[in-house]
């Protein structure tokens, strides 16, 4: 299994909330900050996304956006308005429908994804802070078909609508994570960028396939046919971490998953993380997470 698929499986993404929102004429919605990935697709009409950190972009019909743990932000119709709190708008849809027949209508899907608590931080290694995919973008490929199916299904009343939408949204998240046009800021660095490179991609695969092996930079460079210095420099340039830092992070990811979802003895989990002893693993784990392995596992049962 390739590294990207391994990470997505560990994330266990779920679309835990989504709604089809309809608004007319002058409207605006205010969203509070949330430590989740929010998404939206304009089905009809236009809107402006305005974030409190100064970033903003326009959404047209067919556009899709994804934001990781955004600050407070607003979604504003073309005529503007005093923002309505998102939860209030969900509780009372009439707040966004003050106009009568013939009014300009905007319709969109808004929702959020959640991830397995043990490795929710992994999403930062895959996702850009803001992903805006235009409906007319010729590079969208299969994402375009998914967006079209999502919009059609959201407006339907067919049996199994909620189940189909949840599955489409999960696949859509994966496609959005893989979407990397050259024009997107930050798209030139990260796991997917590394995997696209023949040499660095091979190094990432061998690390993921045999994480317990006592890899060194020299051994990894030799495995992909590069000099040690050239390999280390290229890996860091493309992935954003040194080879050893990336390997250490991946081992800790595997250890956190084992603590969260298995009854393996601590000595086996220490070996997964590349440590020779439980005490050394406990020290390294606490340095990385701020908690001992036992307290970390216990904390997950309380969430």
Secondary structure, DSSP 4 states (H G I P E B T S, - for coil): --HHHHHHHHHT-EEEEEEEEEEESS-EEEE---SSEEEEEEEES-EEEEETTS-EEEE-TT-EEEEES--SEEEE-TT--PPEEHHHHHH-GGGG--S-TT--EEEEEEEEEE--GGGGGGHHHH--SEEEE-TT-TT-THHHHHHHHHHHHHT---TTHHHHHHHHHHHHHHHHHH---TTSTTTTSSHHHHHHSHHHHHHHHHHHHTTTS---HHHHHHHHT--HHHHHHHHHHHHSS-HHHHHHHHHHHHHHHHHHH----HHHHHHHTT-SSHHHHHHHHHHHHSS-HHHHHHHHHT-
